Structure formats: structure tokens, C-alpha cells
């Protein structure tokens, strides 16, 4: 009996599902086969049903592929871009400022040190030193660096010029000529760069070496061949006198003596109370020519003056001026940076060396046996 009931139940289910399927078919058949939409296109029922199945399939495909696409996106974002430029480490440019300043301090301290005070050199030079000179025999009134060259990365050769004054046992002082000392300065960390790194370190590799002075130059001839003296009868001299008086004493306005459009300012506050012209040279052709030439003519002057300060003391100065003529008068067009020299006669070099005096030779420090 049980085996006969099962087929009946199965057949009943198949019949019910078949009837439901027939009902759906009847609903579909009741729908017009061809019904135009608002746009005028005709859509068939079978076409719309197939399109609906296709859309459902596409949605399920996207849902199923979501994890795969997410993994691919993560991997692509973490991988380095092929066309991206790799960052380049910035290299700090070497600067001689630090080594130069350290060398200047070292030389000044060295010149004033002596026997028994070698410890003052420890911040600059860690080697064992025994100085033979008496402390205080030499003092430095002024020093400056005149040359600095990086001979190896982080290693500098620095030359220091110093005004040295010698002192004897009787308390008498004598000013020596300018002396020159070269010293090797080694740098560590970020040393020698423009970055303010607190790890920068400097150290002298030896005691200073006294060297000869740089080559002395004899100045070339100035390009002012005509001597005007200090005559007040010359219009160009009068213009220079009035302009420099206004420039240095502030008694009058500069505009009275300058060309239109020239931007010059008087020194403020005025450092001098009075001015006297002591000599004028220019590059004009005729010494006796005093008439102002045609407009636009250019004249270069070299003017020497004695300016008296507020205390009544005269100070000698010289100025290079460029004048231009306009409307029958000379006007100052510029205050030149330096006097003009002849292009055909460059400065000539004359060798010059400084030989230490017997006192200076005796003051030369000696090294201890450990350094020899």
C-alpha cells in the first residue's frame, strides 16, 4: 500500500505544478504580443523575458566575482607604479663657513697661547703639544679668513690672516705686519653643510703653519688723465662739490645736482658737517676746456675730498662719479662702484713674501717627542 501511495503523491505534485505552469502560460497569452511603448518601439513578450533573464544572470555574475575583483584591486594598488619616479635623496651642498670660522678661532687661540697653557688648544686640536713660547708674547688684534678650499670631502685647507702684536718682558708692544697661517680642518657628521645639524663636528689635524702672504698687486693706471685740481671755476668741479656736500652733510637736496630719473639717497644721518674738495681728475680730452659740451656728453670723475666730522676732525675720502651734460649744465648720473682703470693696463703682480723676524722665529712652537 505504501509503494502505491507515493506515486500518487508525486503525480499530484506534478499535476499541481503543471497547472501552475499552464496558468502562467495563459497569463502570457493574455498579454498582447506586440504592444508599442511610448517611444514607438514594439516589444515582444518573449524578447522581454529573455532580456530579464540575461540581466539577472549578469547581476549574479557580478556578485559572485566581487571578492575576486576586490583582491585584484588591492594587489594593483600595493604594487609600485611602473611610470612613477623614485624619490631622489637631497644632497646638501658643502659650505666653507663652518670650517673657516673654526680655523679662525683656532689660529687666534694658538697665537696667544704658550708654555703651560696648551690646554686652551684642546677644543681645536687633540694632539699632544708642548709650546716653547711664553704665554702672552703675541696677541691678535684682528683676524679673517682669506682662503678656504676643500681638498678632500669633509677636509678643508683654510688660510687665516691675522694682525699680530708682539709684547716683550718690559711691557713694550710692537705691531707686526699681517701674518698668514694655514690649517687643516676635518669635519664630521653633516659638517661643512648649510644644514644646522647639532651633530656637526670640527677638528684641526695639526698646529697652524705660517705661510707667505698672497701675491701683492700694484694697481693699474686709473682712466682719469686730466687733472682739474680743485678750481671752482670749472662747472664739472662745482657740480661734484655741490653733490658730495649734499650727499655727506645733508645741507641741500641731491635733486639739484642729479640727472632726471637718477635714484640716489644722501647718507642719513649725515656723518659730516663740512666738505672740501682737494682734487679732481676726469677722462676729458682738454685740460683747459671748461665750457659744458652738448647734451648727453658723459664725463667720468675721480674726486678727492676732506670731510670734517661733527667733532671737527677731517677724514679723507674719494669718489668715482659719472656726469652727463643737459641744458648747459653738468649733472651727476651715478656714483660708481669703483674708480675706472685703463683696459690696456691690467694690475701687475709683484711677488711679496714675509720673512719672520728673529723674535718671531724664537716664538715658533716646538712639538713634543710624541708628535715628532
C-alpha positions in Angstrom: 0.0 0.0 0.0 2.8 2.5 0.8 4.5 1.9 -2.5 1.3 2.7 -4.4 0.6 6.0 -2.4 4.0 7.5 -3.2 3.5 7.6 -7.0 0.1 9.2 -6.4 1.6 12.0 -4.3 4.3 12.6 -6.8 1.7 12.6 -9.6 -0.4 15.1 -7.7 2.6 17.4 -7.2 3.4 17.2 -10.9 -0.2 17.9 -11.8 -0.3 20.9 -9.5 3.0 22.3 -10.9 1.7 21.6 -14.4 -1.5 23.5 -13.7 0.5 26.5 -12.3 2.7 26.4 -15.4 -0.4 26.4 -17.6 -1.8 29.4 -15.6 1.4 31.4 -16.3 1.2 30.5 -20.0 -2.4 31.7 -20.1 -1.3 35.0 -18.4 1.4 35.4 -21.0 -1.0 34.6 -23.8 -3.5 37.2 -22.5 -0.8 39.9 -22.8 -0.7 41.5 -26.3 2.1 40.0 -28.3 3.1 43.3 -29.8 2.4 46.4 -27.7 4.1 49.7 -28.7 5.8 51.7 -25.9 5.7 55.5 -25.5 8.7 55.8 -27.8 7.0 54.0 -30.6 9.2 50.8 -30.4 7.4 47.4 -30.3 8.5 44.9 -27.7 7.6 41.3 -27.7 6.9 39.3 -24.6 9.4 36.6 -25.4 12.1 39.3 -26.0 11.5 41.0 -22.7 11.5 37.7 -20.8 14.9 36.8 -22.3 16.3 40.2 -21.6 15.1 39.9 -17.9 16.9 36.6 -17.5 20.1 38.0 -19.1 20.1 40.9 -16.6 19.6 38.6 -13.7 22.5 36.4 -14.9 24.7 39.5 -15.2 23.9 40.7 -11.7 24.6 37.3 -10.1 27.9 37.1 -12.1 29.0 40.5 -10.6 28.0 39.4 -7.1 30.0 36.2 -7.5 33.1 37.9 -8.9 33.1 40.7 -6.2 35.8 39.1 -3.9 38.0 38.3 -6.9 37.8 41.9 -8.2 38.5 43.3 -4.7 41.6 41.1 -4.4 42.9 42.3 -7.8 42.3 45.9 -6.9 44.2 45.6 -3.6 47.2 43.9 -5.4 47.3 46.6 -8.1 47.3 49.4 -5.6 50.1 47.9 -3.5 52.3 47.2 -6.5 54.7 50.0 -7.4 53.7 52.1 -10.4 55.8 51.5 -13.4 56.0 55.1 -14.5 56.3 56.7 -11.1 59.6 58.5 -10.5 61.6 57.3 -7.4 62.3 60.0 -4.8 65.9 61.2 -5.0 67.7 61.9 -1.8 68.7 65.5 -1.5 72.4 66.1 -1.2 73.5 69.0 1.0 76.0 71.3 -0.7 79.3 71.8 1.1 79.8 75.2 2.7 83.2 76.6 3.9 81.6 78.8 6.5 81.8 76.4 9.4 85.4 75.2 8.8 86.6 78.7 8.1 85.1 80.1 11.4 86.6 77.2 13.3 90.0 77.8 11.8 90.0 81.5 12.6 89.2 80.8 16.2 91.9 78.1 16.4 94.6 80.4 14.9 93.7 83.3 17.3 93.8 81.0 20.3 97.1 79.4 19.1 98.9 82.7 18.7 98.0 83.8 22.2 98.8 80.5 23.9 102.1 79.5 25.3 104.1 77.2 27.6 101.8 75.9 30.4 98.6 77.0 28.7 98.5 74.3 25.9 95.2 73.1 27.3 93.4 76.0 25.7 94.1 74.3 22.3 92.2 71.1 23.3 88.8 72.2 21.8 90.5 72.7 18.5 93.4 70.2 18.4 93.5 67.0 20.4 97.2 66.1 19.7 99.9 66.4 22.4 101.5 69.8 22.2 104.4 71.5 24.1 104.7 75.2 23.3 108.0 76.9 23.9 106.8 80.5 23.6 105.9 82.4 26.7 102.1 83.0 27.1 101.0 86.5 26.1 104.0 87.1 23.9 101.7 87.6 21.0 98.2 88.8 20.7 95.8 89.1 17.8 94.0 92.4 17.3 92.1 91.3 14.2 91.9 88.1 12.0 90.0 87.0 9.0 89.8 84.0 6.6 91.2 84.9 3.1 91.1 81.4 1.5 89.2 78.1 2.1 89.4 75.1 -0.1 88.0 71.6 0.3 91.0 69.3 -0.5 89.0 66.1 0.2 85.4 65.5 1.0 85.0 66.9 4.5 88.6 68.1 4.8 89.4 71.8 4.3 92.6 73.8 4.0 91.9 77.3 5.5 94.2 80.3 5.4 93.8 82.9 8.1 95.3 86.5 8.0 96.0 88.0 11.4 97.2 91.4 12.7 99.7 90.3 15.3 101.1 92.5 18.1 104.3 91.3 19.9 104.9 92.1 23.6 108.3 91.9 25.4 109.1 91.4 29.0 109.2 95.1 29.7 105.6 95.6 28.6 106.5 97.2 25.3 104.3 96.3 22.4 105.1 96.3 18.7 102.6 95.8 15.9 103.9 93.2 13.5 102.9 93.0 9.8 99.9 90.9 8.8 100.8 87.3 9.2 99.2 84.3 7.4 98.5 80.8 8.8 97.2 77.8 7.1 95.5 74.9 8.9 93.7 71.7 8.0 90.2 71.3 9.4 88.4 68.0 9.3 84.7 67.8 9.6 82.3 65.0 10.8 78.6 64.3 10.6 76.9 66.9 8.5 79.9 69.1 8.8 80.6 71.6 6.1 76.9 71.8 5.0 74.4 74.6 5.3 72.1 72.5 7.5 72.0 73.4 11.1 72.8 69.9 12.4 73.9 69.7 16.0 76.0 66.6 15.2 78.4 68.7 13.2 82.0 68.5 14.4 85.3 70.1 13.6 88.9 69.3 14.4 92.3 70.7 13.4 94.6 68.0 12.1 97.8 69.8 13.2 99.1 73.1 14.5 98.9 76.1 12.1 101.6 76.5 9.5 102.8 80.1 8.9 102.8 80.8 5.1 103.9 83.6 2.8 101.5 86.4 2.1 99.4 86.3 -1.1 100.9 88.0 -4.2 100.8 91.8 -3.8 99.3 93.7 -6.7 100.3 97.1 -8.0 97.1 98.9 -9.0 96.8 99.6 -12.7 96.6 103.2 -14.1 93.3 105.0 -13.4 91.5 106.1 -16.5 91.5 109.8 -15.5 94.1 111.6 -17.5 93.0 115.2 -17.0 93.8 116.9 -13.7 91.2 119.6 -12.8 92.6 120.4 -9.4 90.1 122.0 -7.1 89.2 125.0 -9.2 85.8 126.4 -8.5 85.7 127.9 -12.0 85.2 124.5 -13.7 81.5 123.7 -14.0 82.1 119.9 -13.6 84.1 120.5 -10.4 81.3 122.7 -9.0 78.7 120.0 -9.7 80.9 117.4 -7.9 81.4 119.7 -5.0 77.7 120.5 -4.5 76.6 116.9 -5.0 79.1 115.5 -2.5 78.3 118.2 0.1 74.6 117.3 -0.2 75.5 113.5 -0.1 77.7 113.7 3.0 76.4 116.7 5.0 72.7 116.8 4.1 72.8 120.6 3.8 71.0 120.7 0.4 68.9 118.3 -1.7 70.5 115.9 -4.1 68.0 116.6 -6.8 69.7 119.9 -7.6 72.8 118.1 -8.9 71.4 114.8 -10.3 70.1 113.8 -13.7 66.3 113.3 -14.1 65.4 109.7 -13.1 68.6 109.2 -11.1 67.8 107.4 -7.8 70.4 108.4 -5.2 69.9 109.0 -1.5 72.1 111.0 0.9 73.7 109.3 3.9 71.4 109.6 6.8 72.1 110.7 9.5 74.7 113.0 7.9 78.1 111.9 9.1 79.9 115.1 8.3 79.4 118.8 8.9 81.6 120.3 6.1 83.3 119.3 2.9 86.4 120.5 1.0 87.4 119.2 -2.5 91.1 118.7 -2.7 91.5 117.3 -6.2 89.5 116.2 -9.3 90.6 114.1 -12.2 88.5 113.2 -15.2 88.7 111.5 -18.6 88.1 114.6 -20.8 90.5 115.4 -23.6 91.3 119.0 -22.8 92.6 120.3 -19.5 91.6 123.9 -20.4 88.1 123.1 -21.5 85.6 124.5 -19.1 82.5 125.0 -21.2 79.8 122.5 -20.9 79.5 120.4 -24.1 76.4 119.3 -26.0 73.6 117.5 -24.2 74.2 113.8 -23.5 78.0 114.1 -23.1 79.4 111.7 -20.5 82.2 112.6 -18.1 83.9 110.3 -15.6 85.4 111.9 -12.5 87.6 110.8 -9.6 87.1 113.3 -6.7 89.2 113.5 -3.5 87.7 115.4 -0.6 88.4 116.2 3.1 85.1 115.8 5.0 85.0 117.3 8.5 83.0 115.3 11.1 80.9 116.7 13.9 83.9 116.8 16.3 86.0 118.8 13.8 88.3 116.0 12.6 88.9 115.8 8.8 88.5 112.5 7.0 90.0 111.9 3.6 87.6 110.2 1.1 87.5 109.7 -2.7 84.5 109.1 -5.0 84.1 108.0 -8.6 81.3 109.9 -10.3 79.7 109.8 -13.8 78.4 113.1 -15.0 76.1 113.9 -18.0 75.5 117.2 -19.7 72.0 118.6 -20.1 70.7 122.1 -20.9 74.2 123.7 -20.5 75.0 122.1 -17.1 76.6 119.0 -15.7 74.5 116.6 -13.7 75.5 113.5 -11.6 74.2 110.4 -13.3 75.7 107.8 -10.8 78.1 107.2 -8.0 80.3 104.5 -9.5 81.2 101.3 -7.6 85.0 101.8 -8.1 87.3 104.1 -10.0 87.8 103.2 -13.7 91.1 101.7 -14.8 92.5 101.5 -18.2 91.6 98.3 -20.0 95.0 98.1 -21.7 96.9 98.1 -18.4 95.7 95.4 -16.0 97.1 95.2 -12.5 100.6 93.9 -12.4 101.7 91.2 -10.0 104.7 91.7 -7.7 105.9 88.8 -5.6 106.0 89.6 -1.9 106.8 87.4 1.0 107.1 88.0 4.7 110.2 86.8 6.5 109.7 86.2 10.2 111.9 88.4 12.4 114.3 86.8 14.9 111.7 87.4 17.7 109.0 85.6 15.7 111.4 82.8 14.9 112.1 82.3 18.6 108.4 82.3 19.3 107.8 79.3 17.0 106.3 76.4 19.0 108.1 73.1 19.2 106.4 69.7 19.3 106.8 67.2 22.0 108.6 63.9 21.1 105.3 62.1 20.9 104.3 64.2 17.9 107.7 64.1 16.1 
